Amino acid sequence: MKVRLAYGESGLDIEVDSSRTTVVEPVHHPAASDQIGALRAALRNPVAGPPLRDRVRPGQTVAISACDGTRPQPRHLMIPAILAELDGIVRLEDVVILVATGTHRGNSDGELRQMFGDHIVRDVRVVNHDARDAGQLTWMGTHGDNVPVWLNREWVGADVRITTGFVEPHFFAGFSGGPKLVAPGLAALETVLVLHDAARIGDPRATWGVTHGNPVHDDVRAIAEATGVTFALDVVLNRDKEIVAAFGGDLAAMHAAATAVAKRMAMRPVPEPFDVVVTTNSGFPLDQNLYQAVKGMSAAYQVVRPGGTIVCAAECRDGFPDHGSYRDVLASAPSPQALLDEIASRARTVPDQWQVQIQARIQSGSRVIMHTGHLTDAQLATAHLEQTRDISATVADALAAAGPGARLCVLPEGPQTIPYVAEAAG
């Protein structure tokens, strides 16, 4: 049986034994018949609170938070829809679009034009948030469970603050979108390090699909509520990255409505764990680097048996990436278990530790084999990972080693669909 994996921009085909394979992928949901109309309706008929136009007055300044280039947000549709609603009230020169990079690198001019469209970059000021630039940040006090909060100065100083994002299950924050477009998206490195410290990330409630009671999301939500969001706009996407539904309004109510739909669309029960799981990171732009590919590994980890094998296909055209400390932290210990022990002994989180912590946990419990187009075997070895050039052959060998009756699960879209063992659903 041939299965097509989401990989880079072109995809990748593998051959598997249909008699022992379960494929878990998103149920196809057609795009809204009028995607622009769906956005307009969310802005004019919000889940909670007044329409966007009723929240803005002439002469006010506006800051719009949007996802960075590693996320498939339809910014080219969402931002123009907001600007159209504000037309006649707010001047474009009083609007700034803030790319909520969190601790990621800023996007280049070419990437910004691809993300937003040439006309938006030409007519509206677009700024990459930099979590490490003290000049961009302002102190907002301590919120949530003792989180010191610095946020982007332009965001805090705007009269009107609008978040835009898309909602899907997130491997430790529960769901994306909503309050994450404030923190970690527009927060200082120091704030993100606390939000993603070892205790929060290590909590079993910091996982896919859980928001309330999740120590990461609880604090993210507390920061956004305490510092103020004027209006929030989120979308839910199908596997083709098209808008299925749009939600607007007061942040908390809007995000709750969006996550309910995303959960129904993206989480699937399976009866028991599998010996081998093949996963992806949903193709470009989500599989640009190994750092992001940990999400695909985490999705597979939910349903692989202890000691089983995970094969993750991610193009990694941006390498580890080269910026940040992720690669150095991975290479700083002789084994994944040693990494976990070292992280547990630290008094403070270091940059990129949260991704490393989750990856080390996965690798300590499973064999993880990568298929990439831009990382060598030697480079992956520094991250305690193996590489395969032939996924089909590697899967066949792993199943044979697991013995008679061994079973395979394939997640062609990686974390776009999160499987879970049904008996653990509660």
C-alpha positions, 0 to 999 in steps of 0.5 A: 500500500502506498501512503503519501507523506506531507514532506517539504513542498512536494510530498513523499511516498512510502510503501507499507504492508496494508494488513498491519498498518493503520493510517491516521490522518485528518478527516477532510473538511471542505474550506468555507465556500467564501473564506473572505466572507467567513473572516468578515462574519467573524469580525462583524458577528463575534463569538463574544463582545461587540464587532471590531469596528465598534471597538475602534475610534478614529485617531487610535493606533493599532497593533496586529499580532500575527504568526511567524513564517514557521506557521501556515497562518493565512495572513494574506487573507486575515490581515486584509480582512481586518484592514478592510474593517478598519477602513475609514476609521484608522489610517494605515500609517497608524497600524503596525503588524508585529510578527510574533516570533517568540524566540524564533528568528525574524523573517526576511523581507522576501519571507514577509512578502510571501507571508502577507503579500507585497501590498501589505508590506508596502502599505503597512509597517511590519516589524519582527518581534525580537525577544532578545532586544531590550529596546523592544520590550517593556515591563508588565509585572508578574502574572500567572504563577509568578511569571515575570512579563516583558512584552513588545513595546509597540504592542503595549503602547498601541490603543488597539491590540488585535491578535490573529492566529490559527488553532490546532493542537499544540504539543505542550501548550494544548492549542495554538492561537489565541493568547499565544499571540501575546506570550510567548509570541511578543514576550521577552526571552526571560518571560518565555524561559519561565513559561517553558521551564522544566517543571511546566513542560514536565507536567503531564497536563502540558500536552496536546489538546489540554488548556485549562489545568495545563500549567503552560497554557494557564499562564499564557492565558493569564498574561494575555488577560492581564495585559489586554487584547482588544479583539482576537481573530483565529481560524481553523484550517483543513489539511490544505491550509484552507479556512474551514471556520473563523472566530472573532471577539473577546479573546477567551470566549473566541479561543474556547469556541475555536479549540472546540472545533479544532479538537473535533477535527484534529484528534483521533482515538486508536485502540492500542499502542503501535510497535512502529509509528511513521510521522511527519511535521506536516510539510512546508512550512512546518518542517523547515527545521529539526526544532519544529519536527519535535512536534511530529515526533511528539504526535507519534509518541502518543501512540507508540509502545514503550521501546517502539520505533518512531520514524519522522520525515521532515525536510529540515531545509533550515537545518537544526536551525543554525540560530539559537542554542537548540543544537548546542543543548542537544549535543551537551550530554552523552544521551537523551536520559543524561539530558533529562537528568541535566535539565532536572538539576538546573535551577533555571531554563536555558534557551530552547530547553523546552524543545530539547526536554520533550525530544529527550523524553521521546528519545529516552522511551523510543528509538527515533529515526529521521528522514531529512533532505538537509541534515547529514547522518553525522549532524543528526548523531550529535542530536542522538538521532539516526537517519534513514534514506529509505523509510519503507525499508526501515519500517519493514525492518523495524516491524520484523524486529518487533516480531509477529503481529507487530503493527504500524501507524502512519501519520501522513500529516504529523501533528495536524492529527493527534492520535491518542489511545482510547483507554487514556482519553479520560 
